[in-house]
Amino acid sequence: MKKGGSFFWGVFLGTIAGLIVGMIFSTKKEEKIKNILEKKTEELRDNLQEIGNRIGKKVHKIKSDFESKWKKNKIEKMDQVEDELGT
C-alpha cells in the first residue's frame, strides 16, 4: 500500500507543480501577446491616420484643380458669349 500511496502523492504534487508553472508562464505569455497586440494596433492606427491624411490632401488637390478649371472655363464661356453678343 505504501507504494500506491507514494505514487498517488507523486502524481498529485506533480499536477500541482505543473499547474503553478503553467500559470506563471501563461501570464508572461499573455503579457507578451498583449504587448505585441498593443504595438500592432498602434502601428495600424498610425498607418490608417497617415493614409487618411494622404487621401485628404489628394481630395483637396482634386477639388482645388476642379474649382480652378471650372472658374477658367466659366470665364472663357463668358468671354465667348460677350464676343458673340458684341458687348
PyMOL Python script that loads the backbone (N, CA, C, O; Angstrom):
from pymol import cmd

cmd.read_pdbstr("""\
ATOM      1  N   MET A   1       0.805  -1.192   0.000  1.00  0.00           N
ATOM      2  CA  MET A   1       0.000   0.000   0.000  1.00  0.00           C
ATOM      3  C   MET A   1       0.854   1.265   0.000  1.00  0.00           C
ATOM      4  O   MET A   1       0.456   2.295  -0.543  1.00  0.00           O
ATOM      5  N   LYS A   2       1.989   1.176   0.594  1.00  0.00           N
ATOM      6  CA  LYS A   2       2.825   2.353   0.684  1.00  0.00           C
ATOM      7  C   LYS A   2       3.284   2.820  -0.697  1.00  0.00           C
ATOM      8  O   LYS A   2       3.391   4.023  -0.934  1.00  0.00           O
ATOM      9  N   LYS A   3       3.556   1.889  -1.606  1.00  0.00           N
ATOM     10  CA  LYS A   3       3.978   2.278  -2.948  1.00  0.00           C
ATOM     11  C   LYS A   3       2.840   2.959  -3.692  1.00  0.00           C
ATOM     12  O   LYS A   3       3.068   3.943  -4.395  1.00  0.00           O
ATOM     13  N   GLY A   4       1.633   2.459  -3.552  1.00  0.00           N
ATOM     14  CA  GLY A   4       0.475   3.074  -4.208  1.00  0.00           C
ATOM     15  C   GLY A   4       0.227   4.478  -3.689  1.00  0.00           C
ATOM     16  O   GLY A   4      -0.109   5.377  -4.460  1.00  0.00           O
ATOM     17  N   GLY A   5       0.387   4.669  -2.409  1.00  0.00           N
ATOM     18  CA  GLY A   5       0.204   5.990  -1.803  1.00  0.00           C
ATOM     19  C   GLY A   5       1.280   6.958  -2.273  1.00  0.00           C
ATOM     20  O   GLY A   5       0.996   8.127  -2.535  1.00  0.00           O
ATOM     21  N   SER A   6       2.501   6.479  -2.380  1.00  0.00           N
ATOM     22  CA  SER A   6       3.591   7.330  -2.843  1.00  0.00           C
ATOM     23  C   SER A   6       3.366   7.745  -4.299  1.00  0.00           C
ATOM     24  O   SER A   6       3.632   8.887  -4.674  1.00  0.00           O
ATOM     25  N   PHE A   7       2.880   6.821  -5.103  1.00  0.00           N
ATOM     26  CA  PHE A   7       2.590   7.122  -6.497  1.00  0.00           C
ATOM     27  C   PHE A   7       1.500   8.187  -6.597  1.00  0.00           C
ATOM     28  O   PHE A   7       1.605   9.130  -7.381  1.00  0.00           O
ATOM     29  N   PHE A   8       0.443   8.019  -5.781  1.00  0.00           N
ATOM     30  CA  PHE A   8      -0.661   8.979  -5.776  1.00  0.00           C
ATOM     31  C   PHE A   8      -0.153  10.361  -5.393  1.00  0.00           C
ATOM     32  O   PHE A   8      -0.485  11.350  -6.047  1.00  0.00           O
ATOM     33  N   TRP A   9       0.664  10.434  -4.321  1.00  0.00           N
ATOM     34  CA  TRP A   9       1.185  11.739  -3.902  1.00  0.00           C
ATOM     35  C   TRP A   9       2.125  12.331  -4.951  1.00  0.00           C
ATOM     36  O   TRP A   9       2.160  13.549  -5.130  1.00  0.00           O
ATOM     37  N   GLY A  10       2.865  11.508  -5.624  1.00  0.00           N
ATOM     38  CA  GLY A  10       3.753  11.990  -6.682  1.00  0.00           C
ATOM     39  C   GLY A  10       2.957  12.586  -7.839  1.00  0.00           C
ATOM     40  O   GLY A  10       3.305  13.640  -8.371  1.00  0.00           O
ATOM     41  N   VAL A  11       1.873  11.887  -8.223  1.00  0.00           N
ATOM     42  CA  VAL A  11       1.010  12.408  -9.295  1.00  0.00           C
ATOM     43  C   VAL A  11       0.340  13.706  -8.846  1.00  0.00           C
ATOM     44  O   VAL A  11       0.269  14.671  -9.606  1.00  0.00           O
ATOM     45  N   PHE A  12      -0.145  13.719  -7.619  1.00  0.00           N
ATOM     46  CA  PHE A  12      -0.826  14.895  -7.081  1.00  0.00           C
ATOM     47  C   PHE A  12       0.123  16.092  -7.018  1.00  0.00           C
ATOM     48  O   PHE A  12      -0.221  17.174  -7.493  1.00  0.00           O
ATOM     49  N   LEU A  13       1.297  15.915  -6.445  1.00  0.00           N
ATOM     50  CA  LEU A  13       2.257  17.019  -6.333  1.00  0.00           C
ATOM     51  C   LEU A  13       2.780  17.451  -7.703  1.00  0.00           C
ATOM     52  O   LEU A  13       3.013  18.637  -7.933  1.00  0.00           O
ATOM     53  N   GLY A  14       2.963  16.495  -8.609  1.00  0.00           N
ATOM     54  CA  GLY A  14       3.400  16.827  -9.965  1.00  0.00           C
ATOM     55  C   GLY A  14       2.347  17.653 -10.700  1.00  0.00           C
ATOM     56  O   GLY A  14       2.677  18.582 -11.436  1.00  0.00           O
ATOM     57  N   THR A  15       1.066  17.301 -10.490  1.00  0.00           N
ATOM     58  CA  THR A  15      -0.025  18.063 -11.108  1.00  0.00           C
ATOM     59  C   THR A  15      -0.066  19.480 -10.562  1.00  0.00           C
ATOM     60  O   THR A  15      -0.197  20.438 -11.324  1.00  0.00           O
ATOM     61  N   ILE A  16       0.045  19.617  -9.251  1.00  0.00           N
ATOM     62  CA  ILE A  16       0.035  20.948  -8.625  1.00  0.00           C
ATOM     63  C   ILE A  16       1.221  21.774  -9.129  1.00  0.00           C
ATOM     64  O   ILE A  16       1.063  22.944  -9.478  1.00  0.00           O
ATOM     65  N   ALA A  17       2.399  21.168  -9.166  1.00  0.00           N
ATOM     66  CA  ALA A  17       3.595  21.882  -9.646  1.00  0.00           C
ATOM     67  C   ALA A  17       3.409  22.291 -11.103  1.00  0.00           C
ATOM     68  O   ALA A  17       3.777  23.401 -11.489  1.00  0.00           O
ATOM     69  N   GLY A  18       2.843  21.403 -11.912  1.00  0.00           N
ATOM     70  CA  GLY A  18       2.594  21.730 -13.321  1.00  0.00           C
ATOM     71  C   GLY A  18       1.626  22.877 -13.480  1.00  0.00           C
ATOM     72  O   GLY A  18       1.814  23.744 -14.334  1.00  0.00           O
ATOM     73  N   LEU A  19       0.581  22.887 -12.655  1.00  0.00           N
ATOM     74  CA  LEU A  19      -0.387  23.989 -12.709  1.00  0.00           C
ATOM     75  C   LEU A  19       0.256  25.317 -12.331  1.00  0.00           C
ATOM     76  O   LEU A  19       0.017  26.336 -12.978  1.00  0.00           O
ATOM     77  N   ILE A  20       1.061  25.300 -11.294  1.00  0.00           N
ATOM     78  CA  ILE A  20       1.730  26.544 -10.849  1.00  0.00           C
ATOM     79  C   ILE A  20       2.676  27.053 -11.925  1.00  0.00           C
ATOM     80  O   ILE A  20       2.662  28.236 -12.265  1.00  0.00           O
ATOM     81  N   VAL A  21       3.504  26.151 -12.461  1.00  0.00           N
ATOM     82  CA  VAL A  21       4.443  26.553 -13.519  1.00  0.00           C
ATOM     83  C   VAL A  21       3.673  27.033 -14.750  1.00  0.00           C
ATOM     84  O   VAL A  21       4.048  28.028 -15.371  1.00  0.00           O
ATOM     85  N   GLY A  22       2.607  26.331 -15.098  1.00  0.00           N
ATOM     86  CA  GLY A  22       1.790  26.742 -16.245  1.00  0.00           C
ATOM     87  C   GLY A  22       1.187  28.120 -16.050  1.00  0.00           C
ATOM     88  O   GLY A  22       1.151  28.919 -16.986  1.00  0.00           O
ATOM     89  N   MET A  23       0.714  28.408 -14.849  1.00  0.00           N
ATOM     90  CA  MET A  23       0.125  29.720 -14.575  1.00  0.00           C
ATOM     91  C   MET A  23       1.179  30.816 -14.652  1.00  0.00           C
ATOM     92  O   MET A  23       0.911  31.906 -15.157  1.00  0.00           O
ATOM     93  N   ILE A  24       2.369  30.529 -14.153  1.00  0.00           N
ATOM     94  CA  ILE A  24       3.444  31.528 -14.186  1.00  0.00           C
ATOM     95  C   ILE A  24       3.816  31.849 -15.627  1.00  0.00           C
ATOM     96  O   ILE A  24       3.918  33.018 -15.998  1.00  0.00           O
ATOM     97  N   PHE A  25       4.021  30.815 -16.438  1.00  0.00           N
ATOM     98  CA  PHE A  25       4.420  31.040 -17.824  1.00  0.00           C
ATOM     99  C   PHE A  25       3.286  31.591 -18.673  1.00  0.00           C
ATOM    100  O   PHE A  25       3.521  32.360 -19.606  1.00  0.00           O
ATOM    101  N   SER A  26       2.065  31.205 -18.357  1.00  0.00           N
ATOM    102  CA  SER A  26       0.948  31.694 -19.177  1.00  0.00           C
ATOM    103  C   SER A  26       0.737  33.181 -18.974  1.00  0.00           C
ATOM    104  O   SER A  26       0.400  33.879 -19.930  1.00  0.00           O
ATOM    105  N   THR A  27       0.924  33.695 -17.765  1.00  0.00           N
ATOM    106  CA  THR A  27       0.761  35.135 -17.553  1.00  0.00           C
ATOM    107  C   THR A  27       1.849  35.907 -18.287  1.00  0.00           C
ATOM    108  O   THR A  27       1.594  36.983 -18.828  1.00  0.00           O
ATOM    109  N   LYS A  28       3.063  35.358 -18.306  1.00  0.00           N
ATOM    110  CA  LYS A  28       4.133  36.029 -19.046  1.00  0.00           C
ATOM    111  C   LYS A  28       3.834  35.998 -20.541  1.00  0.00           C
ATOM    112  O   LYS A  28       4.065  36.976 -21.252  1.00  0.00           O
ATOM    113  N   LYS A  29       3.322  34.872 -21.005  1.00  0.00           N
ATOM    114  CA  LYS A  29       2.984  34.766 -22.420  1.00  0.00           C
ATOM    115  C   LYS A  29       1.845  35.709 -22.766  1.00  0.00           C
ATOM    116  O   LYS A  29       1.866  36.367 -23.807  1.00  0.00           O
ATOM    117  N   GLU A  30       0.842  35.772 -21.882  1.00  0.00           N
ATOM    118  CA  GLU A  30      -0.287  36.662 -22.124  1.00  0.00           C
ATOM    119  C   GLU A  30       0.169  38.112 -22.181  1.00  0.00           C
ATOM    120  O   GLU A  30      -0.286  38.874 -23.034  1.00  0.00           O
ATOM    121  N   GLU A  31       1.066  38.496 -21.279  1.00  0.00           N
ATOM    122  CA  GLU A  31       1.585  39.862 -21.295  1.00  0.00           C
ATOM    123  C   GLU A  31       2.354  40.126 -22.579  1.00  0.00           C
ATOM    124  O   GLU A  31       2.237  41.198 -23.173  1.00  0.00           O
ATOM    125  N   LYS A  32       3.139  39.145 -23.004  1.00  0.00           N
ATOM    126  CA  LYS A  32       3.923  39.301 -24.231  1.00  0.00           C
ATOM    127  C   LYS A  32       2.984  39.443 -25.420  1.00  0.00           C
ATOM    128  O   LYS A  32       3.176  40.316 -26.266  1.00  0.00           O
ATOM    129  N   ILE A  33       1.977  38.591 -25.484  1.00  0.00           N
ATOM    130  CA  ILE A  33       0.999  38.663 -26.576  1.00  0.00           C
ATOM    131  C   ILE A  33       0.252  39.985 -26.518  1.00  0.00           C
ATOM    132  O   ILE A  33       0.020  40.615 -27.550  1.00  0.00           O
ATOM    133  N   LYS A  34      -0.127  40.407 -25.314  1.00  0.00           N
ATOM    134  CA  LYS A  34      -0.836  41.680 -25.148  1.00  0.00           C
ATOM    135  C   LYS A  34       0.028  42.845 -25.638  1.00  0.00           C
ATOM    136  O   LYS A  34      -0.463  43.739 -26.326  1.00  0.00           O
ATOM    137  N   ASN A  35       1.312  42.830 -25.282  1.00  0.00           N
ATOM    138  CA  ASN A  35       2.220  43.892 -25.730  1.00  0.00           C
ATOM    139  C   ASN A  35       2.357  43.898 -27.247  1.00  0.00           C
ATOM    140  O   ASN A  35       2.375  44.959 -27.870  1.00  0.00           O
ATOM    141  N   ILE A  36       2.454  42.718 -27.836  1.00  0.00           N
ATOM    142  CA  ILE A  36       2.568  42.625 -29.292  1.00  0.00           C
ATOM    143  C   ILE A  36       1.304  43.165 -29.948  1.00  0.00           C
ATOM    144  O   ILE A  36       1.377  43.928 -30.911  1.00  0.00           O
ATOM    145  N   LEU A  37       0.136  42.768 -29.422  1.00  0.00           N
ATOM    146  CA  LEU A  37      -1.132  43.242 -29.985  1.00  0.00           C
ATOM    147  C   LEU A  37      -1.280  44.756 -29.840  1.00  0.00           C
ATOM    148  O   LEU A  37      -1.745  45.427 -30.761  1.00  0.00           O
ATOM    149  N   GLU A  38      -0.887  45.289 -28.686  1.00  0.00           N
ATOM    150  CA  GLU A  38      -0.950  46.741 -28.494  1.00  0.00           C
ATOM    151  C   GLU A  38      -0.053  47.463 -29.494  1.00  0.00           C
ATOM    152  O   GLU A  38      -0.443  48.477 -30.072  1.00  0.00           O
ATOM    153  N   LYS A  39       1.146  46.933 -29.691  1.00  0.00           N
ATOM    154  CA  LYS A  39       2.094  47.555 -30.627  1.00  0.00           C
ATOM    155  C   LYS A  39       1.541  47.518 -32.053  1.00  0.00           C
ATOM    156  O   LYS A  39       1.590  48.517 -32.771  1.00  0.00           O
ATOM    157  N   LYS A  40       1.014  46.359 -32.456  1.00  0.00           N
ATOM    158  CA  LYS A  40       0.469  46.226 -33.812  1.00  0.00           C
ATOM    159  C   LYS A  40      -0.762  47.106 -33.989  1.00  0.00           C
ATOM    160  O   LYS A  40      -0.960  47.689 -35.055  1.00  0.00           O
ATOM    161  N   THR A  41      -1.589  47.205 -32.950  1.00  0.00           N
ATOM    162  CA  THR A  41      -2.774  48.061 -33.019  1.00  0.00           C
ATOM    163  C   THR A  41      -2.366  49.522 -33.173  1.00  0.00           C
ATOM    164  O   THR A  41      -2.968  50.259 -33.954  1.00  0.00           O
ATOM    165  N   GLU A  42      -1.355  49.936 -32.436  1.00  0.00           N
ATOM    166  CA  GLU A  42      -0.862  51.315 -32.537  1.00  0.00           C
ATOM    167  C   GLU A  42      -0.290  51.582 -33.932  1.00  0.00           C
ATOM    168  O   GLU A  42      -0.532  52.640 -34.512  1.00  0.00           O
ATOM    169  N   GLU A  43       0.472  50.617 -34.471  1.00  0.00           N
ATOM    170  CA  GLU A  43       1.019  50.768 -35.819  1.00  0.00           C
ATOM    171  C   GLU A  43      -0.106  50.874 -36.850  1.00  0.00           C
ATOM    172  O   GLU A  43      -0.041  51.696 -37.765  1.00  0.00           O
ATOM    173  N   LEU A  44      -1.120  50.051 -36.699  1.00  0.00           N
ATOM    174  CA  LEU A  44      -2.260  50.077 -37.617  1.00  0.00           C
ATOM    175  C   LEU A  44      -2.973  51.418 -37.549  1.00  0.00           C
ATOM    176  O   LEU A  44      -3.326  51.990 -38.580  1.00  0.00           O
ATOM    177  N   ARG A  45      -3.187  51.925 -36.326  1.00  0.00           N
ATOM    178  CA  ARG A  45      -3.846  53.226 -36.159  1.00  0.00           C
ATOM    179  C   ARG A  45      -3.021  54.336 -36.818  1.00  0.00           C
ATOM    180  O   ARG A  45      -3.573  55.199 -37.502  1.00  0.00           O
ATOM    181  N   ASP A  46      -1.707  54.314 -36.613  1.00  0.00           N
ATOM    182  CA  ASP A  46      -0.846  55.326 -37.221  1.00  0.00           C
ATOM    183  C   ASP A  46      -0.877  55.233 -38.748  1.00  0.00           C
ATOM    184  O   ASP A  46      -0.928  56.253 -39.435  1.00  0.00           O
ATOM    185  N   ASN A  47      -0.846  54.008 -39.274  1.00  0.00           N
ATOM    186  CA  ASN A  47      -0.896  53.824 -40.729  1.00  0.00           C
ATOM    187  C   ASN A  47      -2.222  54.319 -41.293  1.00  0.00           C
ATOM    188  O   ASN A  47      -2.250  54.954 -42.347  1.00  0.00           O
ATOM    189  N   LEU A  48      -3.317  54.034 -40.601  1.00  0.00           N
ATOM    190  CA  LEU A  48      -4.630  54.491 -41.075  1.00  0.00           C
ATOM    191  C   LEU A  48      -4.729  56.017 -41.035  1.00  0.00           C
ATOM    192  O   LEU A  48      -5.319  56.625 -41.927  1.00  0.00           O
ATOM    193  N   GLN A  49      -4.156  56.631 -40.004  1.00  0.00           N
ATOM    194  CA  GLN A  49      -4.152  58.095 -39.935  1.00  0.00           C
ATOM    195  C   GLN A  49      -3.335  58.680 -41.086  1.00  0.00           C
ATOM    196  O   GLN A  49      -3.738  59.670 -41.697  1.00  0.00           O
ATOM    197  N   GLU A  50      -2.195  58.072 -41.377  1.00  0.00           N
ATOM    198  CA  GLU A  50      -1.352  58.542 -42.477  1.00  0.00           C
ATOM    199  C   GLU A  50      -2.086  58.408 -43.816  1.00  0.00           C
ATOM    200  O   GLU A  50      -2.058  59.320 -44.643  1.00  0.00           O
ATOM    201  N   ILE A  51      -2.737  57.269 -44.018  1.00  0.00           N
ATOM    202  CA  ILE A  51      -3.499  57.058 -45.249  1.00  0.00           C
ATOM    203  C   ILE A  51      -4.630  58.076 -45.340  1.00  0.00           C
ATOM    204  O   ILE A  51      -4.885  58.632 -46.408  1.00  0.00           O
ATOM    205  N   GLY A  52      -5.303  58.319 -44.226  1.00  0.00           N
ATOM    206  CA  GLY A  52      -6.375  59.316 -44.204  1.00  0.00           C
ATOM    207  C   GLY A  52      -5.868  60.700 -44.560  1.00  0.00           C
ATOM    208  O   GLY A  52      -6.520  61.434 -45.303  1.00  0.00           O
ATOM    209  N   ASN A  53      -4.704  61.060 -44.031  1.00  0.00           N
ATOM    210  CA  ASN A  53      -4.117  62.367 -44.349  1.00  0.00           C
ATOM    211  C   ASN A  53      -3.769  62.463 -45.838  1.00  0.00           C
ATOM    212  O   ASN A  53      -4.020  63.488 -46.471  1.00  0.00           O
ATOM    213  N   ARG A  54      -3.191  61.395 -46.393  1.00  0.00           N
ATOM    214  CA  ARG A  54      -2.853  61.393 -47.821  1.00  0.00           C
ATOM    215  C   ARG A  54      -4.105  61.545 -48.679  1.00  0.00           C
ATOM    216  O   ARG A  54      -4.131  62.325 -49.631  1.00  0.00           O
ATOM    217  N   ILE A  55      -5.136  60.792 -48.328  1.00  0.00           N
ATOM    218  CA  ILE A  55      -6.387  60.872 -49.092  1.00  0.00           C
ATOM    219  C   ILE A  55      -6.972  62.278 -48.987  1.00  0.00           C
ATOM    220  O   ILE A  55      -7.451  62.835 -49.975  1.00  0.00           O
ATOM    221  N   GLY A  56      -6.929  62.846 -47.780  1.00  0.00           N
ATOM    222  CA  GLY A  56      -7.439  64.205 -47.589  1.00  0.00           C
ATOM    223  C   GLY A  56      -6.698  65.218 -48.453  1.00  0.00           C
ATOM    224  O   GLY A  56      -7.317  66.098 -49.053  1.00  0.00           O
ATOM    225  N   LYS A  57      -5.380  65.097 -48.517  1.00  0.00           N
ATOM    226  CA  LYS A  57      -4.587  66.015 -49.345  1.00  0.00           C
ATOM    227  C   LYS A  57      -4.917  65.850 -50.823  1.00  0.00           C
ATOM    228  O   LYS A  57      -5.036  66.833 -51.554  1.00  0.00           O
ATOM    229  N   LYS A  58      -5.065  64.593 -51.259  1.00  0.00           N
ATOM    230  CA  LYS A  58      -5.388  64.364 -52.668  1.00  0.00           C
ATOM    231  C   LYS A  58      -6.771  64.889 -53.018  1.00  0.00           C
ATOM    232  O   LYS A  58      -6.962  65.484 -54.079  1.00  0.00           O
ATOM    233  N   VAL A  59      -7.738  64.673 -52.131  1.00  0.00           N
ATOM    234  CA  VAL A  59      -9.089  65.185 -52.366  1.00  0.00           C
ATOM    235  C   VAL A  59      -9.067  66.704 -52.429  1.00  0.00           C
ATOM    236  O   VAL A  59      -9.721  67.300 -53.285  1.00  0.00           O
ATOM    237  N   HIS A  60      -8.317  67.335 -51.528  1.00  0.00           N
ATOM    238  CA  HIS A  60      -8.216  68.800 -51.533  1.00  0.00           C
ATOM    239  C   HIS A  60      -7.585  69.288 -52.842  1.00  0.00           C
ATOM    240  O   HIS A  60      -8.035  70.280 -53.416  1.00  0.00           O
ATOM    241  N   LYS A  61      -6.547  68.594 -53.312  1.00  0.00           N
ATOM    242  CA  LYS A  61      -5.895  68.987 -54.566  1.00  0.00           C
ATOM    243  C   LYS A  61      -6.856  68.825 -55.743  1.00  0.00           C
ATOM    244  O   LYS A  61      -6.947  69.703 -56.601  1.00  0.00           O
ATOM    245  N   ILE A  62      -7.570  67.705 -55.781  1.00  0.00           N
ATOM    246  CA  ILE A  62      -8.539  67.481 -56.865  1.00  0.00           C
ATOM    247  C   ILE A  62      -9.617  68.556 -56.836  1.00  0.00           C
ATOM    248  O   ILE A  62     -10.013  69.072 -57.881  1.00  0.00           O
ATOM    249  N   LYS A  63     -10.089  68.892 -55.646  1.00  0.00           N
ATOM    250  CA  LYS A  63     -11.119  69.933 -55.501  1.00  0.00           C
ATOM    251  C   LYS A  63     -10.592  71.285 -55.985  1.00  0.00           C
ATOM    252  O   LYS A  63     -11.281  72.005 -56.709  1.00  0.00           O
ATOM    253  N   SER A  64      -9.375  71.620 -55.584  1.00  0.00           N
ATOM    254  CA  SER A  64      -8.785  72.897 -55.993  1.00  0.00           C
ATOM    255  C   SER A  64      -8.600  72.952 -57.511  1.00  0.00           C
ATOM    256  O   SER A  64      -8.913  73.957 -58.150  1.00  0.00           O
ATOM    257  N   ASP A  65      -8.084  71.849 -58.080  1.00  0.00           N
ATOM    258  CA  ASP A  65      -7.903  71.793 -59.533  1.00  0.00           C
ATOM    259  C   ASP A  65      -9.241  71.938 -60.247  1.00  0.00           C
ATOM    260  O   ASP A  65      -9.347  72.666 -61.235  1.00  0.00           O
ATOM    261  N   PHE A  66     -10.253  71.251 -59.751  1.00  0.00           N
ATOM    262  CA  PHE A  66     -11.574  71.320 -60.369  1.00  0.00           C
ATOM    263  C   PHE A  66     -12.133  72.732 -60.298  1.00  0.00           C
ATOM    264  O   PHE A  66     -12.671  73.241 -61.281  1.00  0.00           O
ATOM    265  N   GLU A  67     -12.004  73.371 -59.129  1.00  0.00           N
ATOM    266  CA  GLU A  67     -12.516  74.732 -58.971  1.00  0.00           C
ATOM    267  C   GLU A  67     -11.796  75.697 -59.904  1.00  0.00           C
ATOM    268  O   GLU A  67     -12.429  76.555 -60.521  1.00  0.00           O
ATOM    269  N   SER A  68     -10.469  75.560 -60.010  1.00  0.00           N
ATOM    270  CA  SER A  68      -9.736  76.494 -60.876  1.00  0.00           C
ATOM    271  C   SER A  68     -10.101  76.254 -62.340  1.00  0.00           C
ATOM    272  O   SER A  68     -10.247  77.215 -63.095  1.00  0.00           O
ATOM    273  N   LYS A  69     -10.253  74.993 -62.759  1.00  0.00           N
ATOM    274  CA  LYS A  69     -10.650  74.706 -64.136  1.00  0.00           C
ATOM    275  C   LYS A  69     -12.081  75.179 -64.386  1.00  0.00           C
ATOM    276  O   LYS A  69     -12.394  75.677 -65.467  1.00  0.00           O
ATOM    277  N   TRP A  70     -12.932  75.026 -63.402  1.00  0.00           N
ATOM    278  CA  TRP A  70     -14.330  75.461 -63.527  1.00  0.00           C
ATOM    279  C   TRP A  70     -14.395  76.976 -63.720  1.00  0.00           C
ATOM    280  O   TRP A  70     -15.103  77.474 -64.595  1.00  0.00           O
ATOM    281  N   LYS A  71     -13.645  77.696 -62.889  1.00  0.00           N
ATOM    282  CA  LYS A  71     -13.633  79.158 -62.995  1.00  0.00           C
ATOM    283  C   LYS A  71     -13.048  79.583 -64.332  1.00  0.00           C
ATOM    284  O   LYS A  71     -13.585  80.479 -64.984  1.00  0.00           O
ATOM    285  N   LYS A  72     -11.958  78.955 -64.748  1.00  0.00           N
ATOM    286  CA  LYS A  72     -11.316  79.292 -66.017  1.00  0.00           C
ATOM    287  C   LYS A  72     -12.274  79.025 -67.176  1.00  0.00           C
ATOM    288  O   LYS A  72     -12.420  79.856 -68.072  1.00  0.00           O
ATOM    289  N   ASN A  73     -12.922  77.870 -67.152  1.00  0.00           N
ATOM    290  CA  ASN A  73     -13.875  77.513 -68.201  1.00  0.00           C
ATOM    291  C   ASN A  73     -15.059  78.475 -68.191  1.00  0.00           C
ATOM    292  O   ASN A  73     -15.545  78.872 -69.250  1.00  0.00           O
ATOM    293  N   LYS A  74     -15.520  78.848 -67.010  1.00  0.00           N
ATOM    294  CA  LYS A  74     -16.653  79.771 -66.882  1.00  0.00           C
ATOM    295  C   LYS A  74     -16.290  81.138 -67.462  1.00  0.00           C
ATOM    296  O   LYS A  74     -17.096  81.753 -68.161  1.00  0.00           O
ATOM    297  N   ILE A  75     -15.087  81.607 -67.174  1.00  0.00           N
ATOM    298  CA  ILE A  75     -14.638  82.904 -67.695  1.00  0.00           C
ATOM    299  C   ILE A  75     -14.514  82.839 -69.212  1.00  0.00           C
ATOM    300  O   ILE A  75     -14.925  83.774 -69.898  1.00  0.00           O
ATOM    301  N   GLU A  76     -13.953  81.749 -69.755  1.00  0.00           N
ATOM    302  CA  GLU A  76     -13.827  81.598 -71.203  1.00  0.00           C
ATOM    303  C   GLU A  76     -15.200  81.574 -71.856  1.00  0.00           C
ATOM    304  O   GLU A  76     -15.396  82.186 -72.906  1.00  0.00           O
ATOM    305  N   LYS A  77     -16.148  80.880 -71.251  1.00  0.00           N
ATOM    306  CA  LYS A  77     -17.508  80.831 -71.800  1.00  0.00           C
ATOM    307  C   LYS A  77     -18.138  82.212 -71.770  1.00  0.00           C
ATOM    308  O   LYS A  77     -18.829  82.605 -72.710  1.00  0.00           O
ATOM    309  N   MET A  78     -17.902  82.948 -70.693  1.00  0.00           N
ATOM    310  CA  MET A  78     -18.467  84.294 -70.599  1.00  0.00           C
ATOM    311  C   MET A  78     -17.849  85.186 -71.670  1.00  0.00           C
ATOM    312  O   MET A  78     -18.549  85.991 -72.285  1.00  0.00           O
ATOM    313  N   ASP A  79     -16.537  85.047 -71.897  1.00  0.00           N
ATOM    314  CA  ASP A  79     -15.876  85.824 -72.940  1.00  0.00           C
ATOM    315  C   ASP A  79     -16.454  85.480 -74.310  1.00  0.00           C
ATOM    316  O   ASP A  79     -16.658  86.363 -75.143  1.00  0.00           O
ATOM    317  N   GLN A  80     -16.717  84.190 -74.543  1.00  0.00           N
ATOM    318  CA  GLN A  80     -17.304  83.769 -75.822  1.00  0.00           C
ATOM    319  C   GLN A  80     -18.683  84.395 -75.994  1.00  0.00           C
ATOM    320  O   GLN A  80     -19.006  84.921 -77.059  1.00  0.00           O
ATOM    321  N   VAL A  81     -19.478  84.336 -74.958  1.00  0.00           N
ATOM    322  CA  VAL A  81     -20.837  84.897 -75.033  1.00  0.00           C
ATOM    323  C   VAL A  81     -20.765  86.404 -75.276  1.00  0.00           C
ATOM    324  O   VAL A  81     -21.527  86.936 -76.083  1.00  0.00           O
ATOM    325  N   GLU A  82     -19.865  87.091 -74.592  1.00  0.00           N
ATOM    326  CA  GLU A  82     -19.710  88.527 -74.788  1.00  0.00           C
ATOM    327  C   GLU A  82     -19.276  88.837 -76.220  1.00  0.00           C
ATOM    328  O   GLU A  82     -19.765  89.788 -76.831  1.00  0.00           O
ATOM    329  N   ASP A  83     -18.350  88.024 -76.755  1.00  0.00           N
ATOM    330  CA  ASP A  83     -17.910  88.232 -78.118  1.00  0.00           C
ATOM    331  C   ASP A  83     -19.056  88.031 -79.089  1.00  0.00           C
ATOM    332  O   ASP A  83     -19.216  88.792 -80.044  1.00  0.00           O
ATOM    333  N   GLU A  84     -19.849  87.005 -78.841  1.00  0.00           N
ATOM    334  CA  GLU A  84     -20.984  86.741 -79.728  1.00  0.00           C
ATOM    335  C   GLU A  84     -22.040  87.835 -79.645  1.00  0.00           C
ATOM    336  O   GLU A  84     -22.674  88.179 -80.643  1.00  0.00           O
ATOM    337  N   LEU A  85     -22.218  88.370 -78.457  1.00  0.00           N
ATOM    338  CA  LEU A  85     -23.217  89.445 -78.289  1.00  0.00           C
ATOM    339  C   LEU A  85     -22.646  90.795 -78.705  1.00  0.00           C
ATOM    340  O   LEU A  85     -23.394  91.744 -78.938  1.00  0.00           O
ATOM    341  N   GLY A  86     -21.340  90.879 -78.796  1.00  0.00           N
ATOM    342  CA  GLY A  86     -20.696  92.126 -79.195  1.00  0.00           C
ATOM    343  C   GLY A  86     -20.652  93.130 -78.076  1.00  0.00           C
ATOM    344  O   GLY A  86     -20.659  94.332 -78.342  1.00  0.00           O
ATOM    345  N   THR A  87     -20.608  92.702 -76.861  1.00  0.00           N
ATOM    346  CA  THR A  87     -20.558  93.650 -75.745  1.00  0.00           C
ATOM    347  C   THR A  87     -19.181  93.780 -75.195  1.00  0.00           C
ATOM    348  O   THR A  87     -18.962  94.539 -74.251  1.00  0.00           O
TER     349      THR A  87
END
""", "prot")
cmd.dss("prot")
cmd.show_as("cartoon", "prot")
cmd.util.cbc("prot")
cmd.orient("prot")
